[in-house]
Amino acid sequence: MTGFLSSTAPVCPPELIERARAKGPARVAIARAGAPLPMAAAHQATEAGVMQPIFVGEADAIRAEADALGWDISGFRLVEAEGEADAGDKAARLTGAGEADALMKGHLHTDVFMKAALNKEAGLRTGERLVHIFHISPPDGGRAIMVCDAALNVAPDMTTRQAGVRAVAALGAALGLERPKIAVLSATETPIPSMPSSEEARELADWAKDEGIAADVSGPLALDLILSPEAVAVKGMQDDPVAGRADAVMVPDIVSGNALFKALVYLGGGCAGGVVVGAKAPILLTSRADPPAARLASAALAALLKDG
């Protein structure tokens, strides 16, 4: 094992749970819930007061997993479904009909889950671009940072990235940030034609200013200028409102975003809750590799973003 890997177990920040609990638990439709990981996540989030689960899937498997946890789920709604496609479809339709505040991936493949969520008949599509946002908090309880989009859009166009800025600003407000500071990632702080992401970053920052987005958006910024006040001082960029104190990073593509998110988690010991926004309700794309703290953080984000 490389010495760069962190051995620190991620911790879901208590302040995130407290803020979500104050908003009230989200009714979460869990597509194909009858497996150890989604049931454990639902149990933990329910105990934390941020989730009211709606179990969708094979009833016998769901009850067996609950029994294994010593969890009495008789007071929660259970919707019978057979197989991945049926569970995804029924969970998405429940959410689209307003019977759930959020949709969560359980024991089914991501492509099956997203196909169900994106089906127009499910009622979740709004005409907005869907974007994924990670909320990553450090293990020492310091300042968290959001990353958009590291999990959904492979090569987002400018319209999608603009939707991402709006979504990050909205999540920042839900997290209590008066005016989120959003950095647009490239490998330089100066736009140059040979690096298209740098010119696109400046275009996105200028658009946000012209649109009056309720956030400070700056770009292009390299990662050192996003994270390090010392680097900002050395390079004389103290007047930049975002450099060295970013609340969020907009990435140019999924490769850079995925690498950044996994570096913060695997090298920095961060806790990464994630949520897809732009649909009628938040969508939780949990992964088999997600530790319990990250699953709990994702549920808390869904509670913060639910309507009402």
C-alpha positions as CSV (number, residue, x, y, z in Angstrom):
1,M,0.0,0.0,0.0
2,T,1.4,3.4,-0.9
3,G,2.3,5.8,1.9
4,F,0.1,8.4,0.3
5,L,-3.2,6.6,1.3
6,S,-4.9,7.9,4.4
7,S,-5.7,5.5,7.1
8,T,-8.2,7.9,8.7
9,A,-11.8,6.7,8.7
10,P,-14.1,9.3,7.2
11,V,-16.5,11.0,9.6
12,C,-19.9,12.6,8.6
13,P,-19.7,16.1,10.0
14,P,-22.1,16.5,13.0
15,E,-23.1,20.0,11.8
16,L,-24.3,18.6,8.5
17,I,-26.5,16.1,10.4
18,E,-27.8,18.8,12.7
19,R,-28.7,21.1,9.9
20,A,-30.5,18.3,8.0
21,R,-32.3,17.1,11.1
22,A,-33.6,20.6,11.7
23,K,-35.0,20.6,8.1
24,G,-36.8,17.3,8.9
25,P,-36.2,13.8,7.5
26,A,-36.6,13.2,3.8
27,R,-38.9,10.5,2.5
28,V,-36.5,8.5,0.5
29,A,-37.6,5.8,-2.0
30,I,-34.9,3.2,-2.0
31,A,-34.8,1.2,-5.3
32,R,-34.2,-2.5,-4.6
33,A,-33.5,-2.0,-0.9
34,G,-33.2,-5.7,0.1
35,A,-29.4,-5.9,0.4
36,P,-26.9,-5.2,3.3
37,L,-25.5,-1.9,2.1
38,P,-28.7,0.0,1.3
39,M,-30.4,-1.3,4.4
40,A,-27.5,-0.4,6.6
41,A,-27.4,3.1,5.1
42,A,-31.2,3.5,5.6
43,H,-31.0,2.3,9.1
44,Q,-28.2,4.7,10.0
45,A,-29.9,7.7,8.3
46,T,-33.2,6.9,10.0
47,E,-31.6,6.6,13.4
48,A,-29.9,10.0,12.7
49,G,-33.2,11.6,12.0
50,V,-32.5,12.6,8.4
51,M,-34.5,9.8,6.5
52,Q,-37.9,8.3,6.4
53,P,-37.3,5.2,4.2
54,I,-39.7,3.8,1.6
55,F,-38.5,0.4,0.8
56,V,-38.9,-0.8,-2.8
57,G,-38.0,-4.3,-3.9
58,E,-38.4,-7.9,-2.9
59,A,-40.3,-7.8,0.4
60,D,-38.8,-11.1,1.8
61,A,-35.3,-9.8,1.1
62,I,-36.0,-6.4,2.6
63,R,-37.5,-7.9,5.8
64,A,-34.6,-10.4,6.1
65,E,-32.0,-7.6,5.9
66,A,-33.9,-5.5,8.5
67,D,-34.1,-8.5,10.8
68,A,-30.3,-9.0,10.4
69,L,-29.9,-5.4,11.7
70,G,-32.4,-5.9,14.5
71,W,-34.5,-3.2,12.9
72,D,-38.3,-3.2,13.1
73,I,-39.5,-1.7,9.8
74,S,-43.2,-2.5,10.3
75,G,-43.9,1.2,10.6
76,F,-42.4,2.1,7.2
77,R,-43.9,1.8,3.7
78,L,-42.8,-1.2,1.7
79,V,-43.5,-1.5,-2.0
80,E,-43.2,-4.9,-3.6
81,A,-41.1,-5.1,-6.8
82,E,-39.4,-7.9,-8.6
83,G,-35.9,-7.4,-10.1
84,E,-33.8,-4.3,-10.9
85,A,-35.9,-2.7,-13.6
86,D,-39.2,-3.1,-11.7
87,A,-37.7,-1.7,-8.5
88,G,-36.1,1.2,-10.3
89,D,-39.2,2.1,-12.1
90,K,-41.5,1.9,-9.1
91,A,-39.1,3.9,-6.9
92,A,-38.7,6.6,-9.6
93,R,-42.5,6.9,-10.1
94,L,-43.1,7.2,-6.4
95,T,-40.7,10.1,-6.3
96,G,-42.0,11.7,-9.4
97,A,-45.5,11.6,-8.0
98,G,-44.4,13.4,-4.9
99,E,-44.8,10.4,-2.6
100,A,-41.1,10.6,-1.8
101,D,-38.7,13.5,-1.4
102,A,-35.7,11.8,-2.8
103,L,-34.7,8.7,-4.8
104,M,-31.9,6.5,-3.7
105,K,-30.0,3.7,-5.6
106,G,-30.1,0.4,-3.8
107,H,-28.9,-3.0,-5.0
108,L,-29.1,-2.5,-8.8
109,H,-26.9,-1.4,-11.6
110,T,-26.4,2.4,-12.1
111,D,-27.5,2.3,-15.7
112,V,-30.8,0.5,-14.8
113,F,-31.4,3.0,-12.0
114,M,-30.7,6.1,-14.1
115,K,-32.8,4.8,-17.0
116,A,-35.7,4.6,-14.6
117,A,-35.0,8.0,-13.1
118,L,-34.7,9.6,-16.6
119,N,-37.8,8.0,-18.0
120,K,-40.2,10.8,-18.8
121,E,-43.1,8.8,-17.5
122,A,-41.6,8.7,-14.1
123,G,-42.2,12.4,-13.7
124,L,-38.8,13.4,-12.4
125,R,-37.5,15.3,-15.4
126,T,-37.9,19.1,-15.2
127,G,-36.1,20.3,-18.3
128,E,-33.0,21.2,-16.3
129,R,-29.7,19.6,-16.8
130,L,-28.8,17.0,-14.2
131,V,-25.5,17.5,-12.4
132,H,-23.8,15.7,-9.5
133,I,-22.3,17.5,-6.5
134,F,-20.0,16.0,-3.9
135,H,-19.9,17.6,-0.5
136,I,-16.5,16.6,0.9
137,S,-15.5,17.3,4.5
138,P,-12.1,16.8,6.0
139,P,-11.6,14.4,8.9
140,D,-10.5,17.1,11.3
141,G,-13.8,18.9,11.0
142,G,-12.4,21.8,9.0
143,R,-14.0,23.6,6.0
144,A,-15.8,21.3,3.5
145,I,-15.6,21.7,-0.2
146,M,-18.1,20.8,-3.0
147,V,-17.0,19.3,-6.3
148,C,-19.2,19.5,-9.4
149,D,-19.4,17.3,-11.6
150,A,-17.3,14.3,-10.8
151,A,-19.7,11.5,-11.3
152,L,-22.4,12.1,-14.0
153,N,-21.5,14.3,-16.9
154,V,-18.5,13.1,-18.9
155,A,-17.7,16.2,-20.8
156,P,-20.2,18.9,-19.8
157,D,-21.0,21.7,-22.3
158,M,-21.3,25.3,-21.2
159,T,-25.0,25.1,-20.5
160,T,-24.5,22.1,-18.2
161,R,-21.7,23.8,-16.4
162,Q,-23.9,26.9,-15.9
163,A,-26.6,24.6,-14.4
164,G,-23.8,23.2,-12.2
165,V,-22.9,26.7,-10.9
166,R,-26.6,27.4,-10.1
167,A,-26.9,24.1,-8.3
168,V,-23.8,24.5,-6.3
169,A,-24.9,28.0,-5.3
170,A,-28.3,26.6,-4.2
171,L,-26.7,23.8,-2.2
172,G,-24.3,26.2,-0.6
173,A,-27.2,28.3,0.5
174,A,-28.9,25.2,2.0
175,L,-25.7,24.6,3.9
176,G,-25.8,28.0,5.4
177,L,-23.2,29.7,3.2
178,E,-24.3,33.3,2.7
179,R,-22.4,33.7,-0.6
180,P,-20.6,30.5,-1.7
181,K,-17.1,30.9,-3.2
182,I,-16.9,28.8,-6.4
183,A,-13.6,28.1,-8.2
184,V,-13.5,27.0,-11.8
185,L,-10.6,24.5,-12.2
186,S,-8.0,24.6,-14.9
187,A,-4.2,24.2,-14.8
188,T,-3.4,27.9,-14.8
189,E,-4.8,31.2,-13.5
190,T,-4.5,32.9,-16.9
191,P,-6.7,32.0,-19.9
192,I,-4.6,30.7,-22.8
193,P,-5.7,29.4,-26.2
194,S,-3.6,26.2,-25.9
195,M,-5.6,25.2,-22.8
196,P,-9.3,25.3,-23.7
197,S,-10.4,24.6,-20.1
198,S,-8.8,27.9,-19.0
199,E,-10.7,30.0,-21.5
200,E,-13.9,28.1,-20.7
201,A,-13.3,28.8,-17.0
202,R,-13.1,32.5,-17.6
203,E,-16.2,32.4,-19.7
204,L,-18.1,30.6,-17.0
205,A,-16.9,33.1,-14.3
206,D,-17.9,36.0,-16.5
207,W,-21.3,34.5,-17.1
208,A,-22.0,34.0,-13.4
209,K,-21.2,37.7,-12.8
210,D,-23.4,38.8,-15.6
211,E,-26.2,36.6,-14.4
212,G,-26.0,37.9,-10.9
213,I,-25.5,34.4,-9.4
214,A,-25.6,34.6,-5.6
215,A,-22.0,33.4,-5.4
216,D,-18.5,34.6,-6.0
217,V,-17.2,32.6,-9.0
218,S,-13.6,32.8,-10.2
219,G,-11.6,31.1,-12.8
220,P,-9.4,29.8,-14.2
221,L,-7.7,28.7,-11.0
222,A,-5.2,25.8,-10.6
223,L,-5.7,23.5,-7.6
224,D,-3.0,25.1,-5.5
225,L,-4.7,28.5,-5.8
226,I,-8.1,26.9,-5.0
227,L,-7.0,25.2,-1.8
228,S,-3.8,26.9,-0.5
229,P,-3.8,30.5,1.0
230,E,0.0,30.2,1.0
231,A,0.1,29.6,-2.7
232,V,-2.3,32.6,-3.1
233,A,0.1,34.8,-1.2
234,V,3.2,33.7,-3.1
235,K,1.5,34.3,-6.4
236,G,0.1,37.7,-5.3
237,M,-3.6,36.8,-5.8
238,Q,-5.0,37.9,-2.4
239,D,-7.5,40.2,-4.1
240,D,-9.2,37.2,-5.8
241,P,-12.5,36.6,-3.8
242,V,-12.3,32.8,-4.2
243,A,-8.6,31.9,-4.3
244,G,-7.4,30.0,-1.2
245,R,-10.9,30.0,0.3
246,A,-13.1,28.1,-2.1
247,D,-16.3,26.4,-1.0
248,A,-16.7,24.6,-4.3
249,V,-14.8,23.5,-7.4
250,M,-16.3,23.3,-10.9
251,V,-14.3,20.8,-12.9
252,P,-14.0,20.7,-16.7
253,D,-14.6,17.0,-17.2
254,I,-15.4,13.8,-15.3
255,V,-11.8,12.6,-15.4
256,S,-10.4,15.6,-13.5
257,G,-13.4,15.7,-11.2
258,N,-13.2,12.0,-10.4
259,A,-9.5,12.2,-9.7
260,L,-10.0,15.2,-7.4
261,F,-12.8,13.7,-5.5
262,K,-11.0,10.4,-5.0
263,A,-7.8,12.2,-4.0
264,L,-9.6,14.1,-1.3
265,V,-11.2,10.9,0.0
266,Y,-8.4,8.3,-0.4
267,L,-5.4,10.6,0.3
268,G,-7.1,13.2,2.6
269,G,-9.5,11.0,4.5
270,G,-12.5,13.1,3.4
271,C,-16.1,12.2,3.8
272,A,-17.9,12.5,0.4
273,G,-21.7,12.8,0.4
274,G,-23.1,13.1,-3.1
275,V,-26.4,14.1,-4.7
276,V,-27.7,14.5,-8.2
277,V,-29.7,17.7,-8.7
278,G,-31.8,19.1,-11.5
279,A,-34.6,16.6,-11.3
280,K,-37.9,17.1,-9.4
281,A,-36.2,15.6,-6.4
282,P,-32.7,14.8,-5.2
283,I,-31.2,11.5,-6.5
284,L,-28.7,9.6,-4.4
285,L,-26.2,7.6,-6.5
286,T,-24.7,5.5,-3.7
287,S,-21.8,3.2,-4.6
288,R,-20.6,-0.2,-3.2
289,A,-17.3,1.6,-2.3
290,D,-19.0,4.3,-0.2
291,P,-18.3,4.0,3.5
292,P,-21.2,4.4,6.0
293,A,-20.2,8.0,6.8
294,A,-20.5,9.0,3.1
295,R,-23.9,7.3,2.8
296,L,-25.1,9.2,5.8
297,A,-23.8,12.5,4.4
298,S,-25.6,11.8,1.2
299,A,-28.9,11.2,3.0
300,A,-28.4,14.5,5.0
301,L,-27.9,16.4,1.7
302,A,-31.2,14.9,0.4
303,A,-32.9,16.2,3.5
304,L,-31.5,19.6,3.1
305,L,-32.6,19.9,-0.5
306,K,-36.1,18.5,-0.2
307,D,-39.0,20.8,-0.8
308,G,-40.8,22.1,2.3
